[in-house]
C-alpha cells in the first residue's frame, strides 16, 4: 500500500502552520500593546496590519487544509485554486486600501513590494498550483509550499515593519529631557 503524497508533507505543514498561528498571536499582542500608546488610523490598520493577519491565517488554513485526511488530487487542486483566487482578490483590496490611506501616509516601494507584490505572487502561485496539482500532485505540492513560505515571510516582514514603525512613532512623540 502506497502512502499519500500529502503524508510526506506532514512535518512541513506542522511547522509552517504552527509558525503562522504563533505569529498571528504575537502580532495581536504587539498591536494591543502599541495601541495603548496612541490612536491608530483605521485606514492604516486595514491597509497594513489586517493583511498581515490574513496572510498568516491563509498559511494556517493551507496547512490545515492539506492536513485533512483522504484528500484526492482533485480536492487538493480545487482547494489550492480557490485559496489562490481568493487571495488575489484580497490583495487587490489591499492595494486599493494602501492607495486610499493618503494623505496620512504615502506608501513607499518597500510597502508595495511586501504588502502587494509578494503576496500577489504567492497567491498567484497558489492558484496556478491548483491547476498543476490536477495533473501532477507532487509538483503542485512543492509550489504550494513555496507560496506558503512566501506568505509567511511577507507576514513576518510586515509584522516587523509595523512593530518598528509603531515604536519609532511612539518614541518620536515621547517628551524629551533637556
C-alpha positions in Angstrom: 0.0 0.0 0.0 1.5 3.4 -1.0 1.1 6.4 1.2 -0.4 9.6 0.1 2.0 12.3 -1.3 0.4 14.6 1.3 1.7 12.4 4.2 5.2 13.3 3.2 4.4 17.0 3.8 3.1 16.5 7.3 6.1 17.8 9.2 6.4 20.8 6.9 2.8 21.9 7.4 3.0 21.3 11.2 6.0 23.6 11.3 4.6 26.2 8.9 1.1 26.1 10.3 2.4 26.4 13.9 4.6 29.3 13.0 1.7 31.1 11.3 -0.6 30.6 14.3 2.0 31.7 16.8 3.0 34.8 14.7 -0.7 35.7 14.4 -1.0 35.7 18.2 2.2 37.7 18.6 1.0 40.3 16.1 -2.2 40.7 18.1 -0.1 41.2 21.3 2.2 43.8 19.6 -0.8 45.7 18.2 -2.6 45.7 21.5 0.4 47.0 23.4 1.2 49.7 20.9 -2.4 50.8 20.5 -2.4 51.8 24.2 0.3 54.3 23.4 -1.5 56.2 20.7 -4.6 56.0 18.4 -4.0 54.3 15.1 -5.6 55.4 11.9 -8.3 52.9 11.0 -7.4 53.0 7.3 -3.7 52.3 8.2 -4.7 49.3 10.3 -6.9 47.9 7.5 -4.2 48.5 4.9 -1.1 47.3 6.8 -2.0 45.3 9.9 -5.1 43.3 8.8 -3.4 41.9 5.6 -0.5 40.6 7.8 -3.1 38.7 9.9 -4.9 37.5 6.8 -1.6 36.2 5.2 -0.7 34.3 8.4 -4.2 33.0 8.6 -4.0 31.9 4.9 -0.8 29.9 5.7 -2.5 28.3 8.7 -5.6 27.5 6.7 -3.5 26.0 3.9 -1.6 23.9 6.5 -4.9 22.7 8.0 -6.5 22.0 4.5 -3.5 20.0 3.4 -3.5 18.0 6.6 -7.1 16.8 6.2 -7.1 13.1 5.6 -8.2 11.3 2.5 -7.6 14.2 0.1 -7.6 13.4 -3.6 -5.7 15.3 -6.3 -9.0 16.8 -7.3 -9.8 18.2 -3.9 -6.3 19.5 -3.4 -6.3 21.2 -6.8 -9.7 22.8 -6.1 -8.6 24.0 -2.7 -5.3 25.4 -3.9 -7.0 27.2 -6.8 -9.8 28.6 -4.6 -7.4 29.8 -2.0 -5.2 31.4 -4.6 -8.0 33.2 -6.3 -9.5 34.5 -3.0 -6.0 35.7 -2.0 -5.6 37.5 -5.3 -8.9 39.3 -4.8 -7.9 40.2 -1.3 -4.6 41.6 -2.4 -6.5 43.8 -4.9 -8.4 45.2 -1.9 -5.2 45.8 0.0 -3.7 47.7 -2.9 -6.8 49.9 -3.1 -6.6 50.5 0.6 -2.9 51.4 0.6 -3.6 53.9 -2.2 -6.5 55.4 -0.2 -4.6 55.8 3.1 -3.1 59.0 1.6 -2.6 61.8 2.7 -2.0 60.4 6.1 0.7 58.1 4.8 2.3 57.7 1.4 3.4 54.2 0.7 7.0 53.7 -0.4 8.3 51.0 -2.8 9.0 48.6 0.1 5.4 48.9 1.3 4.1 48.0 -2.2 6.7 45.1 -2.5 5.9 43.4 0.8 2.2 44.2 1.1 1.0 43.8 -2.5 3.6 42.3 -4.9 5.0 39.4 -2.8 1.5 38.3 -1.6 0.1 38.7 -5.1 2.8 36.5 -6.5 2.3 33.9 -3.7 -1.5 33.8 -4.2 -1.0 33.6 -8.0 1.4 30.7 -7.4 -1.1 29.0 -5.2 -3.8 29.4 -7.8 -1.5 28.1 -10.5 -0.6 25.1 -8.3 -4.3 24.2 -8.3 -4.0 23.7 -12.0 -0.7 21.9 -11.7 -1.8 19.7 -8.9 -4.7 18.4 -11.1 -2.1 16.9 -13.5 0.8 16.3 -11.1 0.1 16.4 -7.4 3.7 16.2 -6.2 4.7 19.3 -8.3 1.6 21.1 -7.1 2.5 20.5 -3.5 6.0 21.9 -4.0 4.6 25.1 -5.5 2.0 25.3 -2.7 4.9 25.1 -0.2 6.7 27.9 -2.0 3.5 30.0 -1.8 3.1 29.3 1.9 6.6 30.2 2.7 6.4 33.4 0.7 3.2 34.4 2.6 4.8 33.5 5.9 7.9 35.6 5.2 5.9 38.5 3.9 3.8 38.4 7.1 7.0 38.3 9.2 8.4 41.2 7.4 5.2 43.2 7.6 4.7 42.4 11.3 8.2 43.6 12.0 7.7 46.7 9.9 4.5 47.6 11.8 6.2 47.0 15.2 9.2 49.1 14.3 7.1 51.9 12.8 4.9 51.9 15.9 8.0 52.0 18.2 9.6 54.9 16.2 6.3 56.8 16.1 5.8 56.4 19.9 9.4 57.4 20.6 9.1 60.5 18.4 6.1 61.6 20.4 7.7 61.0 23.8 8.7 64.1 25.7 12.4 64.7 25.6 14.5 65.6 28.6 16.8 68.6 28.1 
